[in-house]
Amino acid sequence: MSTVEEIKSAIKELPYDEYPELNDWISDRNCHDWDQQLLQDSESGALHFLLDEAKKEAGNGLKGFKWTRPDQGFGNIISPLITL
């Protein structure tokens, strides 16, 4: 595997018109890694504190919302669901 310095040097040698392709690949990789980390944190319960804080702050001001957590049967979603 190349070192970061070798990769930087190779990037400097790329034709300018190939930068967008490289940039897109790096961006896609970052997004994928972020999604995987978020999914892992969600499944492990590491993000439940955010939902608990939101519920606490919302108080009675959001009576039309039903707050759910993944461990309450809605998969990997941490979001308010509008109840009719």
N, C-alpha and C positions, 0 to 999 in steps of 0.2 A: 504494500500500500504506500502511496505517496504521502509525503509530509505536506503540511499546509503551505509551506514555502514553495515546494515543487508545484503544487496545484496553482498557487498564485502566479508563478512564473509561466505555467502553461496557459493560463487564462490571458495573460498579457500577449501571448502569441496568437490568440484567436483572431480571426478576421472580425472586424467591428460588427458586421451584419449577423454574426453568430451569437452575439451577446444576448439578444432577446430570448433565444432558445435556451441558453444556459440559465438566464434569469428565471424563465418560466419553470425550468426543472428544479431549481433551488427553491422557488416559491412553493411549488407543488409538494416537494419533499417536506418543507417546513409545515405546511398545512396538514399533511398526512401525519407527521409526528405529533403535532398539536392535537389533532383529533384522537389519535391513539392514547395520548396521555390523559385527555379529558374523559374518554371512555373508561380507561383504567381507574381514574380517580372517582368517577361516578359509580362504577360497579363496586369499588371498595368501600364506599361510604365517606370518602375523604371530603366530599363536597356538601354533605348533609348540613354542615354548620351554616352554609350560605342560605339554604332553604329555611332553616330554623330562624336565622336572623331576619330574613325577609318576612316570614310569618309574624315574628315579634313586632317588627316595625309597622307592618300593615295593620295590625290590630283589627278593629272592626270596620275599617275604611274600605275593605274589599269584600263585602258580603257576597257579591256575585261570583267569587272565585272559589274553586276547590283546589287547594294546594296538595300536590302529590309528590311522593318520592319513589325512586326505583324499587325500594323494598316494600312498597305498598301495591305492587302489581302493575306498574305501567312501564316496564322495560327500563331502558337507559335514559329516560327523560327526567329532567328536573325542571319543571315549568308549571305555571299556573294554568289550569284548564277551566274555561268558562263553563259554568253549569247553568242550565236553563231551568 
